[in-house]
């Protein structure tokens, strides 16, 4: 999985999901047991594919991490 962000407000999650989807990313929201909603893309079958998306997201101005 590539995590784009962890946000605490559903409205922020919705805005980010819409922005990512508008750029062609298949993003989803994953609620955690803590107060955060994780915005993620994936899963990927291998690290190479996840890294390619991470780099693309970085070029688009995000600060993603591979989980």
C-alpha positions as CSV (number, residue, x, y, z in Angstrom):
1,X,0.0,0.0,0.0
2,X,1.0,3.6,-0.6
3,X,-0.3,6.0,2.0
4,X,-0.8,9.5,0.9
5,X,-2.0,11.0,4.2
6,X,-3.7,10.4,7.5
7,X,-6.4,12.9,8.3
8,X,-8.7,13.3,11.3
9,X,-11.7,14.9,9.6
10,X,-14.0,13.1,7.1
11,X,-14.3,16.3,5.1
12,X,-10.6,16.5,4.6
13,X,-10.5,12.8,3.6
14,X,-13.3,13.4,1.0
15,X,-11.5,16.4,-0.5
16,X,-8.2,14.5,-0.8
17,X,-9.9,11.5,-2.3
18,X,-11.6,13.6,-4.9
19,X,-8.3,15.4,-5.8
20,X,-6.5,12.1,-6.1
21,X,-9.2,10.4,-8.1
22,X,-9.4,13.5,-10.4
23,X,-5.7,12.8,-11.2
24,X,-6.4,9.2,-12.0
25,X,-5.4,7.5,-8.8
26,X,-7.5,4.7,-7.4
27,X,-7.4,6.0,-3.9
28,X,-9.4,4.8,-0.9
29,X,-10.0,5.7,2.7
30,X,-9.2,3.3,5.5
31,X,-10.5,4.3,8.9
32,X,-8.1,3.4,11.7
33,X,-8.8,2.4,15.3
34,X,-7.2,5.8,16.2
35,X,-8.8,9.1,15.2
36,X,-7.2,9.0,11.7
37,X,-8.5,8.2,8.3
38,X,-5.7,6.9,6.1
39,X,-5.8,7.8,2.4
40,X,-4.2,4.9,0.5
41,X,-3.6,3.5,-2.9
42,X,-3.1,-0.2,-3.5
43,X,-2.5,-2.9,-2.6
44,X,0.3,-3.6,-5.0
45,X,1.7,-7.1,-5.7
46,X,5.3,-6.0,-5.4
47,X,7.3,-3.2,-4.0
48,X,8.5,-2.0,-7.4
49,X,4.9,-1.1,-8.4
50,X,4.3,0.6,-5.1
51,X,7.5,2.6,-5.5
52,X,6.5,3.8,-9.0
53,X,3.2,5.2,-7.6
54,X,5.0,6.7,-4.6
55,X,7.3,8.5,-7.0
56,X,4.4,9.7,-9.2
57,X,2.6,11.0,-6.1
58,X,5.8,12.8,-5.0
59,X,6.0,14.5,-8.4
60,X,2.4,15.6,-8.0
61,X,3.3,17.3,-4.7
62,X,2.3,14.7,-2.1
63,X,4.5,13.1,0.6
64,X,3.5,9.5,0.3
65,X,5.0,6.5,2.2
66,X,5.0,2.8,1.4
67,X,3.3,0.7,4.1
